[in-house]
Amino acid sequence: MQILLTALSDAALDTLKVFPILYLAYLLVAYFSHSKSKNLTKFLNKTKSAGPCVGAFLGCVPQCGFSSVMADLYSRRAITLGTLFAVFIATSDEAIPILIANPNFIIDLLILIGLKVVFAIIFGYIVDLVLKIFANRKKKELACRVLAEDLEHIHDHCSCHGHFDSKNHCNEKNIFLDALYHSLNIAIYIFVATFLINIIVESVGMEAMTNWFGGNLYVQILLAGLIGLIPNCASSVFLVELFINGGINFSAMFSGLCVGAGVGIIILFSKNKGKNKIWQNLAIMFLLYIMGVVSGVLVSLFYA
């Protein structure tokens, strides 16, 4: 019963802490999507190529609010996959507040944030570039098929004119209520996920989890990446506390924090639904883990 109550109170506290960031983020999204903000929306669409850069800096905001919002936006294809990866990699959840509370690790904190932004931008643009190359190939294949059909059916024709009727415009609505609705919706997922994971952590115990790590640096990096996949702030707290107490190296902590996107993964699975989407979400998780491990190994070459 004590474990249940502790998990429940911690889940409620974690949800309350992240809710203000969620609301502010969704308020911005609602404003940009509002019919009165067409010029701003067009501007955002034109600057979509800067998505990974924007995502990397948004991910630096403490807590996992932006990773949750961006996962939701990606499910609606409002942002690119590269931007989503950039946000996930840059997210550090509770790591930043904990390191700030320990003045002896301020240098490590600055290095952590700087390197996470760099890796987030690099991996984000790589993903978008690869997807763009594949998209161009598909367009060429489609164009060839259409040309072949036109030659075979010379008397047939098709039009590709896009028509956006005024009836399809966004309805006028209260952006504050819209943001509140989305924030509460995501907060429910965060609360449930955090509650379940807290029960597991409380049952297993931090000491037992600490014993999983050995003295080998690369084993630490691999295991830290797996810990980072836990969609909860407990993973970032655990990794940072291990680092502060000398249980793991900086590069291992870095690997885990690059993989750890807070509850962003949970939101991705809950919102990005449909045919074959489950495999897409699993692929995103796998690639995120690989990126985190690669980042950790690279960092270990000059800052173990």
C-alpha positions in Angstrom: 0.0 0.0 0.0 2.9 2.4 0.8 4.4 1.7 -2.6 1.1 2.4 -4.2 0.6 5.7 -2.4 4.2 6.8 -3.0 3.9 6.0 -6.8 0.5 7.8 -6.9 1.8 11.0 -5.1 5.0 11.1 -7.2 3.0 10.7 -10.5 0.7 13.5 -9.4 3.6 15.8 -8.6 5.5 15.0 -11.8 2.3 15.7 -13.8 1.7 19.0 -12.1 5.3 20.1 -12.7 5.2 19.5 -16.4 1.6 20.8 -16.9 2.5 24.5 -17.2 5.1 23.8 -19.9 2.5 21.7 -21.7 -0.1 24.4 -21.6 2.3 27.2 -22.8 3.5 25.0 -25.6 0.0 24.1 -26.8 -1.0 27.7 -26.4 1.6 28.6 -28.9 0.5 25.8 -31.2 -3.1 26.9 -31.0 -2.2 30.5 -31.7 -0.2 29.6 -34.8 -3.0 27.3 -36.0 -5.7 30.0 -35.5 -7.3 31.5 -38.6 -6.2 35.0 -37.6 -2.6 33.9 -37.6 -2.3 32.8 -41.3 0.8 34.9 -41.9 2.6 33.4 -38.9 1.5 29.9 -40.0 2.9 30.5 -43.5 6.1 31.8 -42.0 6.5 28.6 -39.9 5.8 26.5 -43.0 8.4 28.4 -45.0 11.0 27.9 -42.2 10.2 24.2 -41.7 13.8 23.4 -42.8 15.0 25.0 -39.6 12.9 22.4 -37.6 15.8 20.4 -36.1 17.5 23.6 -34.9 14.3 24.9 -33.3 13.6 21.4 -31.9 17.0 21.1 -30.4 16.7 24.3 -28.4 13.1 23.6 -27.3 14.3 20.2 -26.0 16.7 22.0 -23.7 13.8 23.4 -21.6 13.6 21.3 -18.4 10.9 18.7 -18.0 9.5 16.7 -20.9 6.7 19.1 -21.9 8.0 19.9 -25.3 8.9 16.3 -26.2 5.3 15.4 -25.4 3.9 18.3 -27.5 6.2 17.5 -30.4 5.3 13.8 -30.4 1.7 14.9 -30.7 2.5 17.3 -33.5 4.5 14.7 -35.3 1.5 12.3 -35.2 -0.4 15.0 -37.1 2.6 15.5 -39.4 2.9 19.2 -38.3 6.7 18.7 -37.9 9.3 16.5 -39.6 10.7 13.3 -38.2 14.1 15.0 -38.0 12.6 17.7 -35.7 11.1 15.0 -33.5 14.4 13.3 -33.1 16.1 16.7 -32.4 13.6 17.4 -29.6 13.9 13.8 -28.1 17.7 13.9 -28.1 17.9 17.4 -26.6 15.4 16.6 -23.9 17.0 16.1 -20.5 13.9 16.0 -18.3 14.9 16.3 -14.6 18.7 16.2 -15.3 19.1 20.0 -15.6 17.5 20.9 -12.3 19.4 18.2 -10.4 22.8 19.3 -11.8 22.0 23.0 -11.1 21.4 22.0 -7.5 24.9 20.6 -7.4 27.3 23.5 -8.1 30.3 21.2 -8.4 28.8 19.8 -11.6 28.0 23.1 -13.4 30.7 22.6 -16.0 29.4 19.1 -16.7 25.9 20.6 -17.1 27.1 23.2 -19.6 28.9 20.6 -21.6 25.9 18.3 -21.4 23.5 20.9 -22.8 25.9 22.1 -25.5 26.7 18.6 -26.8 23.1 17.5 -26.7 22.1 20.5 -28.9 24.9 19.7 -31.3 24.0 16.0 -31.6 20.3 16.8 -31.8 20.8 19.2 -34.7 23.2 16.9 -36.6 21.0 13.8 -36.2 17.8 15.8 -36.9 19.1 17.1 -40.3 20.6 13.7 -41.2 17.1 12.1 -40.7 15.3 14.8 -42.7 17.9 14.6 -45.5 17.6 10.8 -45.8 13.8 11.0 -45.9 14.0 13.8 -48.5 16.2 11.7 -50.7 13.7 8.7 -50.5 10.8 11.0 -51.1 12.4 12.5 -54.2 13.0 8.9 -55.6 9.3 8.0 -54.9 8.2 11.2 -56.7 10.3 10.3 -59.8 8.9 6.7 -59.8 5.4 8.1 -59.5 6.0 10.5 -62.3 7.3 7.7 -64.6 4.2 5.6 -63.8 1.8 8.5 -64.5 3.6 9.3 -67.8 3.3 5.6 -68.9 -0.4 5.6 -68.1 -0.8 8.9 -70.1 0.8 7.3 -73.1 -1.3 4.2 -72.9 -4.5 6.2 -72.3 -3.9 9.2 -74.4 -7.5 10.3 -74.4 -7.8 10.3 -70.6 -6.6 13.1 -68.4 -6.5 13.9 -64.8 -6.2 17.1 -62.9 -4.1 17.6 -59.8 -5.5 21.0 -58.9 -5.7 21.6 -55.2 -8.7 23.5 -53.9 -9.0 24.8 -50.4 -12.5 25.8 -49.9 -13.3 28.5 -47.3 -15.4 25.9 -45.5 -12.2 23.9 -44.7 -10.6 26.8 -42.9 -10.0 26.5 -39.1 -13.0 27.4 -37.2 -12.9 30.4 -34.9 -12.3 29.1 -31.3 -10.9 30.1 -28.0 -7.2 29.2 -28.2 -6.9 29.2 -24.4 -9.6 26.5 -24.1 -8.1 24.6 -27.0 -4.7 24.6 -25.4 -6.2 23.5 -22.0 -8.0 20.6 -23.7 -4.9 19.3 -25.4 -2.8 19.8 -22.2 -5.3 17.9 -20.0 -5.4 15.1 -22.6 -1.6 14.7 -22.6 -1.4 15.1 -18.8 -3.7 12.1 -18.4 -1.3 9.9 -20.4 1.7 11.4 -18.4 0.0 10.6 -15.1 -0.9 7.0 -16.0 2.5 6.2 -17.5 4.4 7.8 -14.5 2.3 6.0 -12.0 2.9 2.6 -13.5 6.6 3.2 -13.9 7.0 4.5 -10.4 5.4 1.3 -9.1 8.0 -0.7 -11.0 10.9 1.4 -9.7 9.7 1.4 -6.1 9.2 -2.4 -6.3 12.6 -3.3 -7.8 14.6 -0.7 -5.9 17.3 1.7 -7.0 20.1 -0.3 -5.4 19.2 -3.4 -7.5 19.1 -1.2 -10.6 22.5 0.3 -9.8 24.1 -3.2 -9.7 23.3 -3.7 -13.3 26.1 -1.3 -14.3 29.6 -2.7 -14.3 33.0 -1.0 -14.6 33.3 -1.3 -18.4 32.6 2.1 -20.0 31.0 0.8 -23.1 28.7 -1.6 -21.2 27.7 1.4 -19.1 26.9 3.3 -22.3 24.7 0.5 -23.7 22.9 0.0 -20.4 22.4 3.7 -19.8 20.8 3.9 -23.2 18.3 1.2 -22.2 17.5 3.0 -19.0 16.9 6.1 -21.1 14.1 4.3 -22.9 12.1 4.3 -19.8 9.4 6.9 -20.6 9.6 8.7 -17.2 11.6 11.3 -15.3 12.8 8.5 -13.1 15.3 7.4 -15.7 16.9 10.9 -15.9 17.0 11.2 -12.1 18.5 7.7 -11.8 21.2 8.4 -14.4 22.2 11.8 -13.0 22.3 10.5 -9.4 24.5 7.6 -10.5 26.9 10.1 -12.2 27.0 12.4 -9.2 27.8 9.5 -6.9 30.5 8.1 -9.3 28.5 5.1 -10.4 28.8 5.8 -14.1 30.9 8.0 -16.3 29.7 11.2 -18.0 29.6 9.6 -21.4 27.3 6.9 -20.1 25.0 9.4 -18.5 25.1 11.4 -21.8 24.0 8.3 -23.7 21.1 7.7 -21.5 19.9 11.3 -21.4 20.1 11.5 -25.3 17.8 8.5 -25.5 15.5 9.6 -22.6 12.7 11.8 -24.0 10.6 11.7 -20.9 7.0 10.6 -21.7 7.4 11.8 -25.3 7.6 8.1 -26.3 4.4 7.3 -24.6 2.6 10.2 -26.3 4.1 9.0 -29.6 2.6 5.6 -29.2 -0.8 6.9 -28.0 -1.2 9.5 -30.7 0.6 8.2 -33.7 -1.8 5.3 -34.4 -3.0 3.6 -37.5 -2.0 1.0 -40.0 1.7 0.0 -39.6 2.2 3.0 -37.2 3.2 0.7 -34.3 6.2 -0.5 -36.4 7.1 3.1 -37.2 7.0 4.0 -33.5 9.2 1.0 -32.6 11.6 2.0 -35.4 11.8 5.5 -34.0 12.6 4.1 -30.5 15.3 1.8 -32.0 16.9 4.6 -33.9 16.8 6.9 -30.9 18.6 4.3 -28.9 21.3 3.9 -31.6 21.7 7.6 -31.8 22.1 7.8 -28.0 24.7 5.0 -27.9 26.7 6.5 -30.8 26.6 9.9 -29.1 27.9 8.4 -25.9 30.7 6.5 -27.6 31.8 9.7 -29.5 31.7 11.8 -26.3 33.8 9.1 -24.5 36.6 9.7 -26.9 37.4 13.1 -25.4 35.3 13.4 -22.3 34.7 10.1 -20.5 
